[in-house]
Amino acid sequence: MLDEPAEPRGLRGQALKEALKEDLEVYSAGDLEERITELEREIARTRAQLDKKKAGRSAADALFNFGNGSG
């Protein structure tokens, strides 16, 4: 039996899309500061994942190009 994905692929990034449409006028200054803090944490988490993927790609490229003679 195959495991079902946690979220359907079509909804990937949907929360971000919805957040970008949110009316910020209704937030207090404190709420906006908290929102910025959370967004900065998400940016850091996203950058860390991107760095991990790039490192994996670089390792794979190095492995498969080893002894290739090009470079």
Secondary structure, DSSP 4 states (H G I P E B T S, - for coil): -PPPPSS-GGGTTHHHHHHHTS-GGGS-HHHHHHHHHHHHHHHHHHHHHHHHHHHHHHHHHHHHHTT----
